[in-house]
Amino acid sequence: NAGVTQTPKFQVLKTGQSMTLQCAQDMNHEYMSWYRQDPGMGLRLIHYSVGAGITDQGEVPNGYNVSRSTTEDFPLRLLSAAPSQTSVYFCASSPDRTQPQHFGDGTRLSIL
Amino acid sequence: SQKIEQNSEALNIQEGKTATLTCNYTNYSPAYLQWYRQDPGRGPVFLLLIRENEKEKRKERLKVTFDTTLKQSLFHITASQPADSATYLCALGGDSSYKLIFGSGTRLLVRP
């Protein structure tokens, strides 16, 4: 059981570039979410999904898009990278929103 | 707005002692509270969940209390070990919200 797998682990982008952060889970969880973690701040919710085909915005959605075509995958897209998006990004999944979340090990993203 | 406070200063204790971490919140009435452990370079790992109608929860050397009047949760690690050194995050959730709100975490250092 791999749990939640995030790729890539590290990425450096130039301002204005776009990219997709991948997230996959093999636990058949309906609820998936994306967070960013910055120094001195808690994990902040970017987008979440309660099932395939259903997504919604979290606390800090601007500059990011998501889609959920399958139960397993929940990619996060940066449309036009900005230095303010330099952060560590975590994907998480759980059977439903009230249950404990399983996190991946993160993608460390730097925008120059 | 909703606010969660965890002590930003690291907690430094001697091996064998009890570590007590605090999570305070304002402008929120959570239905449940979760505690996670995070090691450097890794994603958070779930430890304990306590609901609003529960005063205390235990798991091995861990104990969590939840006081909805004081708007506070305490997280205790008894007989602490150097391997308990990590950052501990609290997170609040509500039955009517899909969002889990995280604190910024407290770093625990257990000296041998």
Interface residues (C-beta under 8 A of the other chain):
Chain A: V4 Y31 S33 Y35 G40 M41 G42 L43 R44 L45 Y48 V50 D56 G58 E59 F90 A92 R97 T98 P100 Q101 H102 F103 G104 D105 G106
Chain B: I4 S8 A31 Y32 Q34 G41 R42 G43 P44 V45 F46 L49 L89 A91 G93 D95 Y98 K99 L100 I101 F102 G103 S104 G105
